[in-house]
Amino acid sequence: MLTHHVAIIYIYFLSELSDIPVDEFMITAFLKLPARLPLSWFHGVGIVVGWLVYWVAPSYAKQVRENLYASGVCSNECDYRATLAEAVRETGKMATEWIKIWFASPADFNRMVVECHGWTLVEEARRRGKGIIFLLPHLGSFQIALRYIAARLPLTALYRPPRQRWRQPFQMAGSSYAGLSMASTDFSGVQKIYKALARGEAVALPPDQAPNSRGGVWADFFGRPAYTMTLPKKLQHATGAALIAAYAERLNGGKGFRLEFQSVEAENFDERGLNQIVEDLVRHCPGQYLWSYNRYKVPRKSEVKRRKPLPSYGP
C-alpha cells in the first residue's frame, strides 16, 4: 500500500508543482511495479480501508445502512447485519484493487479471472454485427469486467470524469493500458458511443448511475423512485444492438473473480426493465453492491421533480 501511495503522491505533486505533465507512460511505469503484488494483499488492505471509512464518515455509513435496509434484499436482521459487514469490506476492496486490475500484466490479469460464464452469448451477439451494449452496474468489480471485455473485442466505456482533476490521468492511463476507449458523459461522449455501435463495436454503460436532469425518467429501483438513465433504451432502439448484462463477483481470500454474462431481451426494454435487471444481478451477491452510492438523488434541475414516475411493477 505504501509503495503505490508514494507513487501516486509523487506523480501528483510532480504535475502540480512543475511544468512537467503527468502522462500515461509515467503513471503506467510507476504503477506496474506495485501491481505485481498479489490480489489478496490489495484486498486485505481494502478491508481495513473499508472499515476505517465506515467508522470515520458517519454520513457515508448512514447511507450504506439506509440503502441496504430499504432495498429489502435481506430476509431478517441477522442477514442484514452480515450483508452490511460484507458490503463495508467489499467497498474497501473496490477502493484498493484498481491498481492490480488496471496495471497487472496480461498474464497476471488472466489468472485473476477464475471463472467466466456466458461468454458464448457475447460471441453470438458479435456475429450479428449490430454492436453490443454491455450493462455493468456497480456490483463486484466492474473494472475486471471492462478489462476482460476490452481484451477480446473493441470496447468504448461511458464514464463520468472525476471532480478531482488529478484523478483523471490515472483513469485514462489504466484504460489505455487495458486497450479500453473512454467516452465522457457529455454530448461528445454520447456521440462517440453512437459511432462505436454504428461500426458494430461494443460499448459499456453503468445502468445504475444517476443521469443529469435531461437524461432520465423516474422508475422504481428496489421499491423506491430513482432517476434512471434513458440512454441504454435510446441506443438500443437506434442501432438494434444486443443487450448483455454482466458483473464480476469477488472470490474470498483474494482468489480472483467469477465473471457472469447474461443476455437481455430487447423487446419492450425500458427504464423499468433496466432497473429490474440491476436488481436481479444485485440479489446474486448483495454484499458486493455499492450501497454507498446516492442512487436516489434528485438532479439539480427543478423541473425533473415535476415529472411523473413510470408505473410501478406488479398489479
C-alpha positions in Angstrom: 0.0 0.0 0.0 2.8 2.4 0.9 4.5 1.7 -2.4 1.6 2.7 -4.6 0.7 5.7 -2.4 4.2 7.0 -2.7 3.9 6.6 -6.5 0.6 8.5 -6.6 1.7 11.3 -4.3 5.0 11.7 -6.3 3.3 11.9 -9.7 0.6 14.2 -8.4 3.0 16.8 -6.9 5.2 16.5 -9.9 2.3 17.7 -12.0 1.1 20.4 -9.6 4.4 21.9 -8.7 6.2 21.8 -12.1 5.7 22.2 -15.8 6.2 18.5 -16.5 2.9 17.0 -17.5 1.7 13.7 -16.0 1.3 11.4 -18.9 0.0 7.9 -19.3 3.5 6.5 -19.7 4.7 7.9 -16.4 1.7 6.6 -14.5 1.8 3.2 -16.0 5.6 2.9 -15.4 5.1 3.7 -11.7 2.0 1.6 -11.0 3.0 -1.6 -12.9 5.5 -2.3 -10.1 3.0 -2.4 -7.1 0.6 -4.2 -9.5 2.9 -7.2 -9.2 1.7 -7.7 -5.6 -0.9 -10.5 -5.1 -4.6 -9.6 -5.2 -5.0 -10.9 -1.7 -2.7 -8.2 -0.5 -4.8 -5.4 -2.1 -8.0 -7.0 -0.7 -6.5 -7.3 2.8 -5.6 -3.6 2.8 -9.0 -2.8 1.3 -10.9 -4.4 4.2 -9.0 -2.2 6.6 -9.8 0.9 4.4 -13.4 -0.1 4.2 -13.9 -0.3 7.9 -11.9 2.9 8.5 -14.0 4.9 6.2 -17.2 3.4 7.6 -16.3 4.5 11.1 -14.9 8.0 10.4 -17.6 9.1 7.9 -21.0 9.0 9.6 -22.9 10.3 6.6 -21.4 7.7 4.4 -22.1 4.9 6.9 -25.7 6.1 7.3 -26.3 6.0 3.5 -24.9 2.5 3.3 -27.2 1.3 6.1 -30.3 3.0 4.8 -29.9 1.9 1.2 -29.2 -1.7 2.1 -32.1 -1.9 4.6 -34.6 -0.2 2.3 -33.7 -2.5 -0.6 -35.3 -5.5 1.1 -32.7 -7.9 -0.1 -32.1 -9.1 3.4 -34.5 -11.7 4.8 -34.0 -10.8 8.5 -32.0 -8.8 10.9 -29.2 -11.3 11.1 -28.9 -11.4 7.4 -28.9 -7.6 7.2 -26.0 -7.3 9.7 -24.0 -9.9 7.8 -24.6 -8.3 4.5 -23.8 -4.8 5.9 -20.4 -6.1 7.2 -19.7 -7.7 3.8 -20.6 -4.5 2.0 -18.2 -2.5 4.1 -15.4 -4.9 3.4 -16.1 -5.2 -0.4 -16.4 -1.5 -0.9 -12.9 -1.2 0.7 -11.6 -3.8 -1.7 -13.0 -1.9 -4.6 -11.1 1.2 -3.5 -7.7 -0.6 -3.4 -7.9 -3.2 -6.1 -7.9 -0.8 -9.1 -4.1 -0.7 -9.4 -3.9 -4.5 -9.6 -6.8 -4.7 -12.1 -5.7 -2.0 -14.5 -1.9 -2.3 -14.3 -1.3 -6.1 -13.9 0.4 -7.8 -16.8 -2.0 -9.6 -19.2 -0.9 -13.0 -17.9 -1.4 -11.9 -14.3 -4.8 -10.5 -15.2 -6.0 -13.7 -16.9 -5.0 -15.6 -13.7 -7.4 -13.4 -11.7 -10.4 -14.4 -13.8 -11.0 -17.9 -12.3 -14.5 -18.5 -13.8 -16.4 -17.0 -16.8 -20.0 -17.9 -17.6 -22.0 -16.8 -20.6 -19.2 -15.5 -22.9 -20.7 -17.5 -25.8 -23.6 -15.1 -25.6 -21.2 -12.3 -26.4 -19.7 -14.2 -29.3 -23.2 -14.8 -30.7 -24.1 -11.2 -30.4 -20.9 -10.1 -32.0 -21.6 -12.2 -35.1 -24.9 -10.4 -35.7 -22.8 -7.3 -36.4 -25.1 -4.7 -34.8 -22.9 -3.9 -31.8 -23.3 -4.8 -28.2 -24.4 -2.7 -25.2 -22.9 -4.1 -22.0 -24.8 -3.1 -18.8 -22.3 -3.1 -16.0 -23.7 -2.0 -12.6 -21.6 -1.1 -9.6 -21.6 -4.7 -8.5 -18.5 -6.6 -7.6 -15.6 -5.4 -9.7 -17.0 -3.8 -12.9 -13.4 -2.8 -13.7 -12.5 -6.5 -14.1 -15.4 -6.9 -16.5 -14.3 -3.9 -18.5 -10.7 -5.1 -18.9 -11.8 -8.6 -19.7 -14.1 -7.5 -22.5 -11.7 -4.9 -23.9 -9.0 -7.7 -24.2 -11.3 -9.6 -26.6 -13.2 -7.0 -28.6 -13.2 -3.2 -29.3 -14.9 -1.6 -26.3 -15.9 2.0 -25.5 -17.0 2.7 -22.0 -19.1 5.7 -20.7 -17.7 7.3 -17.6 -18.2 10.4 -15.6 -15.0 12.5 -15.3 -13.9 12.8 -11.6 -14.3 16.0 -9.7 -10.8 15.8 -8.5 -8.7 16.9 -11.6 -5.6 14.9 -10.5 -7.5 11.6 -10.7 -8.2 11.9 -14.4 -4.7 10.9 -15.7 -4.9 7.7 -13.6 -8.2 6.7 -15.1 -7.0 7.3 -18.6 -3.7 5.6 -18.1 -5.4 2.4 -16.8 -7.9 2.3 -19.6 -5.2 3.0 -22.2 -3.0 0.2 -20.9 -6.0 -2.2 -21.0 -6.9 -1.1 -24.6 -10.2 0.4 -23.5 -11.6 3.6 -25.2 -13.3 6.0 -22.8 -16.3 8.4 -23.5 -17.2 11.1 -21.1 -20.8 11.7 -20.0 -21.4 14.7 -22.3 -22.6 15.3 -25.9 -19.2 14.4 -27.4 -19.0 11.2 -25.3 -22.5 10.1 -26.3 -21.6 10.7 -30.0 -18.6 8.6 -29.5 -20.8 5.8 -28.1 -23.2 6.0 -31.1 -20.4 5.9 -33.6 -18.9 2.8 -31.9 -22.2 1.0 -32.2 -22.6 2.1 -35.8 -19.3 0.3 -36.5 -20.7 -2.8 -34.9 -18.4 -2.5 -31.8 -19.3 -2.8 -28.2 -20.0 -0.2 -25.6 -20.3 -0.4 -21.8 -22.7 1.7 -19.7 -23.3 1.9 -15.9 -27.1 1.4 -15.7 -27.3 2.4 -12.1 -25.6 5.7 -12.4 -27.9 8.7 -11.9 -28.1 10.8 -15.1 -28.3 14.5 -15.5 -31.6 16.3 -15.5 -32.2 15.8 -19.2 -31.1 12.2 -19.4 -33.5 10.2 -17.4 -37.0 9.3 -16.1 -38.3 8.2 -12.8 -38.6 4.4 -12.3 -38.7 2.2 -9.3 -35.4 0.7 -8.0 -35.8 -1.6 -5.1 -39.2 -0.2 -4.5 -38.2 3.5 -4.5 -38.4 6.0 -7.3 -34.9 6.6 -8.8 -34.0 8.9 -11.6 -32.9 6.4 -14.3 -30.9 6.9 -17.5 -32.7 6.7 -20.8 -29.5 6.3 -22.8 -29.5 2.4 -23.0 -33.0 2.3 -24.4 -32.3 5.1 -26.9 -29.1 3.4 -28.1 -30.7 0.0 -28.5 -33.7 1.4 -30.4 -31.5 3.5 -32.7 -29.0 0.7 -33.5 -30.6 -2.6 -32.8 -27.6 -3.6 -30.7 -27.7 -6.6 -28.5 -28.1 -6.0 -24.7 -25.9 -8.0 -22.3 -25.7 -7.5 -18.5 -22.6 -8.5 -16.7 -20.8 -8.4 -13.4 -17.6 -9.8 -11.8 -18.0 -11.3 -8.3 -15.0 -11.3 -6.0 -14.0 -14.6 -4.6 -13.0 -14.9 -0.9 -9.4 -14.8 0.1 -8.2 -12.8 -2.9 -8.6 -15.9 -5.1 -9.8 -13.9 -8.1 -13.1 -13.2 -9.8 -16.1 -15.0 -11.3 -17.5 -13.3 -14.4 -21.1 -13.7 -15.4 -22.7 -12.5 -18.7 -26.5 -12.6 -19.3 -28.4 -11.7 -22.4 -31.2 -9.1 -22.0 -34.4 -9.2 -24.1 -34.6 -6.1 -26.3 -38.3 -6.3 -26.9 -40.2 -3.8 -24.7 -36.9 -2.9 -23.0 -37.3 0.4 -21.0 -36.1 2.1 -17.8 -38.3 -0.1 -15.6 -36.8 -3.2 -17.1 -33.3 -1.7 -16.8 -33.7 -1.3 -13.0 -35.2 -4.7 -12.7 -32.1 -6.2 -14.4 -29.8 -4.5 -11.9 -31.9 -5.6 -9.0 -31.8 -9.2 -10.2 -28.0 -9.1 -10.6 -27.6 -7.5 -7.1 -29.5 -10.3 -5.5 -26.8 -12.7 -6.6 -24.3 -11.1 -4.3 -25.9 -8.2 -2.4 -22.8 -7.7 -0.2 -20.8 -6.6 -3.2 -23.1 -3.9 -4.4 -22.0 -0.2 -3.9 -24.8 0.7 -1.4 -23.0 3.9 -0.6 -23.9 5.4 -3.9 -26.6 8.0 -3.8 -28.9 6.3 -6.3 -32.0 8.2 -5.2 -30.7 11.7 -5.6 -32.7 14.3 -7.4 -30.9 16.1 -10.3 -30.4 19.8 -9.8 -32.9 21.0 -12.4 -36.2 21.7 -10.6 -38.4 20.6 -13.5 -37.3 17.0 -13.0 -39.1 16.9 -9.7 -42.4 17.5 -11.5 -42.1 14.6 -13.9 -44.3 11.7 -13.1 -42.6 8.4 -12.3 -43.2 5.4 -14.6 -45.8 2.9 -13.3 -44.5 0.5 -10.6 -44.1 -3.2 -11.1 -46.8 -5.6 -10.0 -50.6 -5.4 -10.1 
